[in-house]
């Protein structure tokens, strides 16, 4: 069974791909940030070359991202606001009840963002050819294997 972390990584990766494509198509569009991942042109260039996207695929992906921006933007703003609202409790008086309420709100926003990112990922994935889809799956599997290895390498050895 795939972990939620893996699904989240896949969704974030897909959003990065599309946002990077969109960024490469418009120089005046502000960069989009999803969960701290910058949607700058270098990621777009990487995936466009890696998957050998056609001009029409790039245009379609750009259109999807432009269509979805109004959905993602408020969610990202809610996340930023939640972090800002938590700062006083990190640096000043701690109120567990208020922190838990803010954390619950943050969790709901994260869940909605994950749902939207997964939907967008699916929409973008459907724009790929079967060969590109296979290549993307292979990339994701390799990335997951590297992440697992990295986590394994970071796990401290049990003390005797």
C-alpha positions in Angstrom: 0.0 0.0 0.0 1.4 3.4 -1.0 1.9 5.8 1.8 0.2 9.1 2.0 3.6 10.7 1.9 4.3 9.1 -1.5 0.9 10.2 -2.8 1.6 13.7 -1.6 5.0 13.7 -3.2 3.5 12.6 -6.5 0.9 15.3 -6.4 3.4 17.9 -5.5 5.7 16.7 -8.3 2.9 16.9 -10.8 1.9 20.4 -9.8 5.6 21.4 -10.1 5.7 20.0 -13.6 2.6 21.9 -14.7 3.5 25.1 -13.0 7.0 25.0 -14.5 5.4 24.4 -17.9 3.1 27.4 -17.4 6.0 29.5 -16.2 8.1 28.7 -19.3 5.1 29.9 -21.4 4.6 33.2 -19.7 7.4 35.4 -18.5 5.1 37.9 -16.7 3.2 35.3 -14.6 4.2 35.3 -11.0 5.8 32.0 -9.7 3.4 29.6 -8.0 4.5 28.0 -4.7 3.0 24.8 -3.5 4.1 23.4 -0.1 7.4 25.3 -0.3 8.3 24.0 -3.8 9.1 26.8 -6.1 7.5 26.6 -9.5 10.4 28.2 -11.3 11.4 27.6 -14.9 14.2 25.2 -14.2 11.8 22.4 -13.0 9.6 23.1 -16.0 12.5 22.8 -18.4 13.6 19.6 -16.7 10.2 17.9 -17.1 9.6 19.3 -20.6 12.9 17.9 -21.8 12.7 14.7 -19.7 9.2 13.8 -21.0 9.8 15.5 -24.5 6.6 17.4 -24.2 5.1 18.8 -27.5 4.2 22.5 -27.8 0.5 21.6 -27.8 1.0 19.6 -24.5 2.8 22.6 -23.0 0.0 24.8 -24.0 -2.7 22.5 -22.7 -0.8 22.1 -19.4 -0.5 25.9 -19.1 -4.2 26.2 -19.7 -4.9 23.7 -16.9 -2.7 25.6 -14.5 -4.2 28.9 -15.4 -7.7 27.5 -14.9 -6.7 26.0 -11.5 -4.8 29.0 -10.1 -8.0 30.5 -8.7 -8.6 27.3 -6.8 -5.1 26.8 -5.5 -4.3 30.4 -4.6 -6.8 30.8 -1.7 -5.7 27.5 -0.2 -2.1 28.6 -0.3 -3.1 31.9 1.3 -5.0 30.0 4.1 -1.9 27.9 4.8 0.3 31.0 5.0 -2.3 32.7 7.3 -2.4 29.6 9.6 1.4 29.7 9.9 1.3 33.4 10.7 -1.4 32.8 13.3 0.7 30.1 15.0 3.8 32.3 15.4 2.6 34.1 18.5 2.2 30.8 20.2 5.7 29.7 19.2 7.3 32.9 20.4 5.0 34.0 23.3 2.4 32.6 25.6 1.2 29.1 24.6 -2.5 28.3 24.5 -3.0 24.7 23.6 -6.7 25.0 22.9 -6.1 27.8 20.3 -3.1 26.0 18.8 -5.2 22.8 18.4 -8.0 24.8 16.8 -5.6 26.4 14.3 -3.9 23.0 13.7 -7.3 21.5 12.9 -8.1 24.3 10.4 -4.6 23.8 8.9 -5.3 20.1 8.5 -8.5 20.7 6.7 -6.8 23.2 4.3 -4.0 20.7 3.7 -6.5 17.9 3.0 -8.4 20.1 0.5 -5.1 21.2 -1.1 -4.1 17.5 -1.5 -7.4 16.7 -3.1 -7.0 19.5 -5.6 -3.4 18.7 -6.3 -4.3 15.1 -6.9 -7.1 16.1 -9.3 -4.8 18.4 -11.2 -2.1 15.8 -11.3 -4.6 13.4 -12.9 -5.7 16.0 -15.4 -2.1 16.7 -16.4 -1.2 13.0 -16.4 -4.0 12.4 -18.9 -2.4 14.9 -21.3 0.7 12.7 -21.6 1.1 10.0 -24.2 1.3 6.4 -23.0 5.1 6.5 -23.4 5.4 9.7 -21.4 3.1 8.3 -18.7 5.3 5.3 -18.4 8.4 7.5 -18.2 6.7 9.6 -15.5 5.8 6.5 -13.5 9.4 5.3 -13.8 10.7 8.7 -12.6 8.3 8.7 -9.7 9.3 5.1 -8.7 13.0 6.0 -8.9 12.3 9.1 -6.8 10.4 7.1 -4.2 13.3 4.5 -4.1 15.8 7.4 -3.5 13.6 8.8 -0.8 13.3 5.4 0.9 17.0 5.0 0.8 17.6 8.4 2.2 15.2 7.7 5.0 16.9 4.4 5.7 20.3 6.0 5.7 19.1 8.6 8.2 17.6 6.1 10.6 20.0 5.9 13.6 21.4 2.5 14.5 19.9 1.1 17.7 22.0 1.7 20.7 23.2 -1.3 22.7 
